[in-house]
């Protein structure tokens, strides 16, 4: 994934009128570009072979994790981390939501698997 292209796409959305921030989630991680701030990037988790039971709902799980952090007033970096952890946890089941767990379980998964280099 070319992060320069992702950032350019985010910038194009800001230039088109997005008021605050653009959040882009993709297989390798996620990026946030703030209107009046820096670029934030978070790599996805190191998933072992055979980890993925299904991908339906992973994007929604990422969004839920990111929005939870926003609601709680967390910094962007922490919101992104929870988002990628929630997305990865969602991959553990073939349905859109049965793999998703509590926030503490998402954090634990991230700690256990670590993040891509």
C-alpha positions as CSV (number, residue, x, y, z in Angstrom):
1,X,0.0,0.0,0.0
2,X,1.4,3.4,-1.0
3,X,0.8,5.6,2.0
4,X,1.5,8.7,-0.2
5,X,-1.5,7.8,-2.4
6,X,-3.7,7.3,0.7
7,X,-2.6,10.6,2.1
8,X,-3.3,12.3,-1.3
9,X,-6.8,10.8,-1.3
10,X,-7.4,12.1,2.2
11,X,-6.1,15.5,1.2
12,X,-8.4,15.6,-1.8
13,X,-11.4,14.9,0.4
14,X,-10.3,17.7,2.8
15,X,-9.9,20.0,-0.2
16,X,-13.4,19.0,-1.4
17,X,-14.9,20.3,1.8
18,X,-14.5,17.8,4.6
19,X,-14.4,20.0,7.7
20,X,-12.5,18.2,10.4
21,X,-10.7,15.0,9.5
22,X,-10.6,12.2,7.0
23,X,-10.3,8.6,8.3
24,X,-9.3,5.9,5.8
25,X,-9.1,2.2,6.8
26,X,-7.5,-0.4,4.7
27,X,-6.0,-3.9,5.1
28,X,-2.5,-2.7,6.1
29,X,-3.8,-0.2,8.7
30,X,-5.5,3.2,8.9
31,X,-4.8,6.8,8.4
32,X,-6.2,10.0,9.7
33,X,-5.5,13.4,8.1
34,X,-6.8,16.3,10.2
35,X,-7.8,19.6,8.6
36,X,-5.6,21.6,11.0
37,X,-3.2,18.9,12.2
38,X,-0.8,16.1,11.3
39,X,-1.2,12.8,9.5
40,X,-1.7,9.8,11.8
41,X,-1.0,6.3,10.7
42,X,-1.6,3.0,12.5
43,X,-0.5,-0.4,11.1
44,X,-2.8,-3.3,11.4
45,X,-2.2,-6.3,13.6
46,X,0.2,-9.2,12.8
47,X,-2.4,-11.9,12.0
48,X,-1.2,-15.5,12.2
49,X,-1.9,-18.0,9.4
50,X,-5.5,-19.1,9.5
51,X,-6.7,-16.3,11.8
52,X,-9.3,-14.9,9.4
53,X,-12.7,-16.7,9.5
54,X,-14.4,-13.9,7.6
55,X,-14.0,-10.2,6.7
56,X,-17.6,-9.1,6.7
57,X,-18.0,-6.3,9.2
58,X,-14.3,-5.5,9.8
59,X,-14.7,-2.0,8.4
60,X,-17.7,-1.4,10.6
61,X,-15.8,-2.7,13.6
62,X,-12.9,-0.4,12.8
63,X,-15.4,2.5,12.7
64,X,-17.0,1.5,16.0
65,X,-13.6,1.4,17.7
66,X,-12.6,4.7,16.3
67,X,-15.9,6.4,17.2
68,X,-15.7,4.9,20.7
69,X,-12.4,6.6,21.2
70,X,-13.7,9.8,19.8
71,X,-16.6,9.7,22.3
72,X,-14.2,9.0,25.1
73,X,-12.0,12.0,24.1
74,X,-9.0,9.9,23.3
75,X,-6.1,11.2,21.1
76,X,-6.3,10.2,17.4
77,X,-3.4,7.6,17.8
78,X,-5.4,5.7,20.5
79,X,-8.6,5.8,18.4
80,X,-6.8,4.3,15.5
81,X,-5.2,1.6,17.6
82,X,-8.6,0.6,19.0
83,X,-10.1,0.7,15.5
84,X,-7.5,-1.7,14.0
85,X,-7.8,-4.0,17.0
86,X,-11.6,-4.1,16.8
87,X,-11.4,-4.8,13.0
88,X,-8.9,-7.7,13.6
89,X,-11.1,-9.1,16.4
90,X,-14.1,-9.1,14.0
91,X,-12.1,-11.3,11.6
92,X,-12.3,-14.2,14.0
93,X,-15.8,-15.1,13.0
94,X,-17.6,-15.6,9.7
95,X,-20.5,-13.3,10.7
96,X,-20.3,-9.5,10.7
97,X,-20.4,-9.1,14.5
98,X,-20.0,-12.3,16.5
99,X,-16.2,-12.0,16.6
100,X,-16.2,-8.6,18.1
101,X,-15.6,-8.3,21.8
102,X,-15.4,-5.7,24.5
103,X,-12.9,-2.8,24.4
104,X,-10.6,-4.5,26.8
105,X,-10.6,-7.7,24.7
106,X,-9.8,-5.7,21.6
107,X,-6.8,-4.1,23.4
108,X,-5.7,-7.5,24.7
109,X,-5.7,-8.9,21.1
110,X,-3.5,-6.0,20.0
111,X,-1.1,-6.6,22.8
112,X,-0.9,-10.4,22.1
113,X,-0.5,-10.2,18.4
114,X,1.4,-6.9,18.0
115,X,1.3,-4.6,15.0
116,X,2.8,-5.0,11.6
117,X,6.3,-3.6,11.0
